[in-house]
Amino acid sequence: MKLAEEKGNVPDIDRTFLASVLKRLVGDSGATADNWSIRSIGKGTRNFVTEGIYRVEGFASADAGIIPWSIIVKIVRPDDERQDPAHYNYWRREALAYRSGLLARLPAGLRAPICYAVEEREDGSIRLWLEDIRGNQDEAWDDGQFAYAAGELGRLQGHFLQKESLADETWLNRAWLRSWVSQCRRFQPWTPGKTAAGFYTDNRIEHLAERFNLANGLFDEWVSALERLPRTLAHQDFYQDNLLILHDAAGRKELVAIDWQFASVSGVGEDLGRFYGLTVSRGNIPFERLEELRLLLLEAYIEGMRASGWSGDERMIRLGFLASFAIRSVWEVPKLLSKIAETEEKPERESAETEKLIQVAAMQMELVEDVEGLRRSLDETSAG
């Protein structure tokens, strides 16, 4: 085997382990690697426990001749603060998701990449050897792509409500949103409850801070309400950067979801709220189309849930969706308020970006009354 020189820091590859993975990858027990190389891909560290993501590729000699191959190696490192499966970012979770076989049981239409090996290293880290699926996640999605992804998410979650048990998957977080909110509050750059009167020169910001102080007092009740919803498998990082839409030769579509580090058992609609919130936060759609997208995602998700056989109360989905999106403000609004308070003079580009964040935060606060109405309505139905 010959390793091509690459610029930058790349991990050492155990050639014996690579040879064993390669045999499975190309489907030939006699295959041997010839020239191969490794390079860093993606956006670097995705969260606190991801050391890096790399593409290893080359050519193999096999009975069928010379075969080109490539594979993704994701390196996950241990973290003292993320050793508990109850933590939203438990460091071993994605490795356990693949090793358990759960991700091989996803219903047709939505799948995870094939995992060829889970390698436990002497330094305590884990390497996931994953199918290399090429796609351009940087291209803007149209309405059809957003609706397709939301519909497949609905079918997936309806499937696990109806046909699959998650009781034995103890590594799945049963209180993902509660853990996430707790961690956000721990590191908030602005203290909720602090008076905003006279503090900001823009009256809209004072009003936003006051509304957030009131909403923040409701979030724990909302989290509890979402934990009472019908529970299903959730990805919790389901948005365009982690989704690839594939087409086969016959034009049939398939959705591949990568990065299952946040996998959980969560309430219906909650994952959809994350999808919408992450799309909004990362600017994957023009602001003027956010209301339209919200309705589109919700309709497609409900249709997917119904197609899977779920016949429950749609108010539950709406509560999970809207509450999950609005609760994102527990991190985003304090960050925004702190940024505005610390910056007296902003360049035009930063001002435009801040203006978008203000509008998103205002939209989240406008949903508080709707979420409270849904929560009370469902509580009354349950009590009756």
Sequence and secondary structure as in RCSB ss.txt:
>XXXX:A:sequence
MKLAEEKGNVPDIDRTFLASVLKRLVGDSGATADNWSIRSIGKGTRNFVTEGIYRVEGFASADAGIIPWSIIVKI
VRPDDERQDPAHYNYWRREALAYRSGLLARLPAGLRAPICYAVEEREDGSIRLWLEDIRGNQDEAWDDGQFAYAA
GELGRLQGHFLQKESLADETWLNRAWLRSWVSQCRRFQPWTPGKTAAGFYTDNRIEHLAERFNLANGLFDEWVSA
LERLPRTLAHQDFYQDNLLILHDAAGRKELVAIDWQFASVSGVGEDLGRFYGLTVSRGNIPFERLEELRLLLLEA
YIEGMRASGWSGDERMIRLGFLASFAIRSVWEVPKLLSKIAETEEKPERESAETEKLIQVAAMQMELVEDVEGLR
RSLDETSAG
>XXXX:A:secstr
 EE   SS      HHHHHHHHHHHHT TT EEEEEEEEE TTS  STTEEEEEEEEEEEEETTEEEEEEEEEEE
E   GGG STTSTT TTHHHHHHHHTGGGS  TTEE   EEEEEE TTS EEEEEE     TTS   HHHHHHHH
HHHHHHHHHHHHT   TT TTSBSSHHHHHHHHHHHT SS TT   TTT SSHHHHHHHHHHHHHHTTHHHHHHH
HHTS EEEE S  SGGGEEEEE TT  EEEEE   TT EEEETTHHHHHHHHHHHHTT S GGGHHHHHHHHHHH
HHHHHHHTT    HHHHHHHHHHHHHHTHHHHHHHHHHHHHH SS  HHHHHHHHHHHHHHHHHHHTHHHHHHHH
HHHHHHHH 
